[in-house]
Amino acid sequence: MYYELAASTWGKEETDAIQRVIDRDRLTMGDEVKAFQNEFAAYHGKRYGVMVNSGSSANLIAVASLCFKKDRPLQRGDEVIVPAISWSTTYHPLQQYGLKLRIVDVELETLNIDVSQLEAAITPKTRAIMAVSILGNPAALDVMRAFADKHGLYFIEDNCESLDAELNGKKAGTFGDVTTFSFFFSHHIATMEGGMVLTDDEELYHLLLALRAHGWTRDLPAGPSPIFERRDEDFFEAYRFILPGYNVRPLEMSGAIGREQLKKLPGFTAERRKNLAVFQKLFGGDERFIIQRETGRSSTFSFTIILNPALKLDRKAAFAALTKADIGYRIITGGCILRHDVMKFYDYEMVGEVKNAFTAHDWGFFVGNQPFDISDRIEKLYSVLDGACAR
């Protein structure tokens, strides 16, 4: 395809890392995963990292960890404030743990949650807020952190789409009590499959470790733990289950690849931002196209375009032109969650009118960004849409 949604970021370093693991003949989670966890946490200035097999699994155990805290655990029937646009597995763990969603509209210009609606969203049963930074563009994480602190809420940060973004000089993914990341093929770094949870809280760290692997104590650090008391029976302790956990462990290869990808991440982000500047120059002044207003410093996962609904442009004609030009496109993240069949399984309530998320769902799409120069493709993109959306 002339202009792909995603492209490989691997080089010899990643294939050498795979071979290194094969040569050691330790394919299950081991020292490479442990090293990557430490390096990734250090990159973000956080105490603890727990790698898993996907960003979706990261969200699952992040939510679960808050449900097993000794003090003030999340409980069935508690409410969580969420944005109307995100990926499905932002929401699914909340439903799976019996939590009610308070769905708030997004800003049309940023595609992130409209924080002016937060006070209207809170009720006496609200216990947490889930922040999502859409496609590299930081949400108002500082505002949400302050809001969570003011109201005694847990702050979960889903940063799966916005690795290496920054807000006020602080990395996205460092504002939450727990924060999640994804290393899927199309994301900022790729480890085949993979994800990460970061936290500064020792209790949450121990809960995450246990939840990742069967709910057992075997992978917890030596010494006292805030989540259980060790016994003297070593035979039993080796297979002691304390939580209803999962098996969402990553492969050792994924950890080794992640270490190499992390070294390249600053360069990847710099190239993505150069491409963003080209995109903004071409599309930013054209009233036909609503593009994301950058907040902080975006790590620009992709380029979102919403056809201005006031001009009644033909999205199908635009899609046909993109297809003919061999340019990939797709729905923005997962679209508006309220439009999906899965909502029949959810306990949820909308906060006020949800309008912008529907507009983005009905009139929007995104095209890819890559960690190398694609200025020629972006120029072609504009030319194609300029012709298809002639007024």
N, C-alpha and C positions, 0 to 999 in steps of 0.2 A: 504494500500500500504506500502511496506517495507520502501521506501524512498520517502516521499511526497515532492511536491514543496513548500508547506506551512503547518503550523500547528498552532493550537490555542495557544495563549499566555495568555488566561484568567484564573483566579482563583476565589476564593471566593470573593475577593475584588471587582471584576467587577460585579458579580451577586448581591452582596450586594448594589452596587451603583445603579443598575437598580431598585432594590426593594425600595431603598431610594426615587427615583424619583416617583415610583408608589405610595408609601405611602403619598407623598406630593400632589399627584394628579395634578401636573403641568407637562404635557408631552411635550408641545411645548417649544421652546427656552426660557430659563430663566436664573436663577442665576447660575446653574451648567455650562452652556455654557459660561457665562460671566467669571466665575472663571477660567475655563480651558483656555480661551483666554488669560487671564492675566498671568497665570502660564506658559503657553507655550511661550508667548512673553518674559517673564522674563528668562526662561531657555536659550533663545537665545540672551539675552541682547538687545532686541528690544522694542520700545515704544508701538506698537499697534499690536494686533492680532484680526483677524476676522474669526470665524469658519463658515464653510459652509458644505453642505451635501456630498461633495466628492472633491478629488483632481482635478478632471476635472472642477468642478464648481469654484474651487479656481483659476484655470488658466483663466477661462472665465471672472470672475469679475476683476482679476488682469489686463488683457489686456484692458477690458472695462474702468477701472478707468483711464488709461493713455489716453484714447480717449475722456474723459470728463474734463480733466484738463483745468483750465482757461487760463493758459499760455502754449504755445507750445504743444497742444494736438496732439496725433497721428491722422492722417487723412487718408481717403481712398487713396490708391495709394502709401503711404509711404512704405518703405522697412524695413524688419526685418531680421537680420542674424540669421539662425537656424542651428543646426547640422542635419546630414542626418539620424541619428538614435535617435529615442525617441518614446514615446507613442503617439497615434493619437491626443489626446486632448492637447498636446503641441502645435500642429499646427492649429487645427480647429478654436479656437477663433481668430487667426490671419486672417484666411480666412473669417470668419464670420463678421469681422470688416473691410473688404476690403483692407487688408494689403498684400503686395507682399512679398513672401519668397525668401531670398537669401540663398540657401542650400549649406552648406559647409561639406566636407568629415570629417570623424572621424579618429583618430589615431587607428590603428589596435590593438595596445598593450593596450590602455586604454579604447577604445570605446567611448571616449569623443571627442568633436569637436577639430579639428586640428587648434590650434590658430595661427600657422604660416601662415594660409591662410586668416586671418582676414583683413589685409590691402588690399588684392586683392578683398575682398568681398564688401568693402565699396564703395558707389557711392554718388553723391550729394543728392539722395533721401533716403538714409539710415537714419533711425531715432531711431532704437532700436536694441538690441542684446538679444537673448534668450539663456541663459546658461542652460544646462541640465547635471547633474551629474548622470551617468548611473550606476544603480544597486549598490549604496553605495559608488562608487569610485568618489571622488571629481574631477570635471573638473578643468581646470586652471582658477579658479574664480578670483584670484588676477590679472592675466594678462588681463582677460576680463573686470574687473572693471576699470583697468587703461586705457584700450582701449576705453571703453565707455566714461570715463571722458575726455580723450584726444579729442575725436571727438564729444562731446556733445550729446551722445546717451543715451536713457533710457536703463537701465539694468534690465531685467526680469530674475529671477532665478527660474527655475522649479526644486525644490528639492524633488519632490514627492517620488523618489526612494532612497534618500540618507540622511534621517533623522539621526542625530547624527554623521555624518562624519565630519572630521576636515581637514583644510588646513592651515598650518603655525600657529597652535594653535588657529585658529578661526573656529567657527562652519560653516559648509556648511549651506546655508540658511540665511546667514547674510550679504552677499555681494551685493545683488540686491536692486534696488529701491523698488521693490515689489518681494516677494518670496512666493512660494507655496509649500504645503505639502499635502500628502495623508495619510489617516488612514484606508485604505481598509484592509480586512481580512489578506492578505498575506504580508502586509507592516510591518515596524518596530514596530509600535504600531497600534492597531486596535480598532475602536470605532463603530463596525457594518459597517456603512458607515460614511465618514467624511473627511474633509479637512480643511486647514487653509491658510490664507494669512497673512504675516508679512510685516510691513513697519515702518519706522521712520517718514514718512511724514504725517502731520496732514490732509492736503487736501485729499491725497489719502485715508487715513483712513475714512474720512467722505464719500467720494465717494463709497468706498467699502461697508460701512454700508448701504447706500441707495440702491446700486445696488443689494445687497443680498436680500432685502425685498421690492419688488414691485416698487422700485425707490422712495419710500416715505421718508419723513423727520422724521417719528415717532420714529425711533430707534437711531437718532443722539443724541450726548451728549447735555445736557442743556447748554445754553449760546450761545455766538456768534459762527457762523460756517463759514468756508472759502468757502462754496459752495452755500449758500443761506442766505437770510435775513428773519428773523422771522416776522410774523405779529401778531397783537393783537387778531385776531379772533381764539380763542382756538378751537371752534367747527370745523372750516375749517382746522386748522393746524393739527389736529389729523389724517387727511386723505389727506395730501397734497403730490402730486406726482411731483417730479422735474426732474427725470431721467427715461429713458426707461429701467427699471430694470427687475428683475427676482424674482422668489421665490426659492431660493437655501438655505434656512435656515436649520440648523441641528436640530435633535431631542434633547430634554433635556437629554435623556438617553445617547446619544452619548457624550455629554459634561461630564457627570458624569463618564462614563467609561474612557474617555480620561484622566481625572485627576488621576485615579488609574494607568493607563498604563504609564503615564509620570513618576510616581514615580519609576517604574520598568525599565525604559528605559536604564539607565546606566548599570544595570546588564545584560539586554538583549544584549546590544552592546558588553560588555566584553565577553560574551559567543560566540557571533557570530565571534568575532575576534580570539578566540581560535580555532574555527573550520576552519577559514581562514588559520591559520598557518599550520594546518594539510593538507589542500588542497594544499597550496603552496609547502609544502615539497614533496608531492607525485607527483604533476603535473609540478612543476616549472622547473625541469631540463630535461623534456622529450620533444624533438624537435617535436614530433607528435602533441603536444597540445599547442596552443597559449592561454594563460590565461591572465586576466587583470593584467597589471602592476599597482601596488598600487601607488596612488599619495596622499600625505598627509596620513591621517588615514582613511581607508575605514570603513564604517559601514556595509559593506559586506552583502547586501541584498540577494545575491545568488552567485553561482559560474559559471562563463561563460567559455565555452570551444569552441575554434575554431580549427577544424581539419586542420592541416597545408596543404594548397592547393598544395604546391610544392611536397608533398609526394603522392598526388592522393589517399587518403584514401577514404573508402566507408562510407558516412554518413548514408545511409539507413541501412547498416549492423550494424553500431554502434547503431542506433535507435532500431533496432530489438533486439539487445542484451540487451539494457536497458529495453525494454518492457518485455522481458523474465525474467529479474532479478527483475522486479517489482519496477523499479526506474523511477520516474517522470521526464520529460524534456519538454522544450518548446522553442519557438523562443526567441531570445534575445530582451527584452523589446517588441517593436512592429516591430522589423526588420527595414529595410531601407524604409523610407516613400516613396521613389520614386518607389518602387515595388508595391504600393497599388493602387487599382482602383480609390480611392478618388482623386488622383492627377488630374483627368480630370476636377475637379471643382476649382482647385487652379490657382492663378496667381503666378508663381514661375520662378526662374532661378537658374541653378546650377553654382557654382563658381569653374571653372576649372574642373578637372577630379574627379569624385566620384568613387573611386575604393575600398577603405577599407570597406565602409559601405556595398557594394555589397558582398564582401568576407565574412563579418560577417553574412550577410543574408543567403548566400548560403552554408556556411561551419560551421556555429556556432549554438550553443544552450546553454541553461543554466539549471542547476539543483538547487534544493533549499538549503538554509541555514536556520538554526533554532536557537533560543536563548537558546539552551541547547546542551549538548554534543552529537554530531552525528559522532564522529570520526570513529566508526565502519561502518557507512553507506558510509562515504567518502572513506574508505579503500576498501569497496566492489565496489564502483563506479570505482575506479582506476583498480581494478582487472578485472572487466567486460570490460572496454574500452581497457585495455592492450591486452586482448584476441581478442576483435573485430577488433582492429586496428593493428594487427600484420603485420609487413612489410615482 
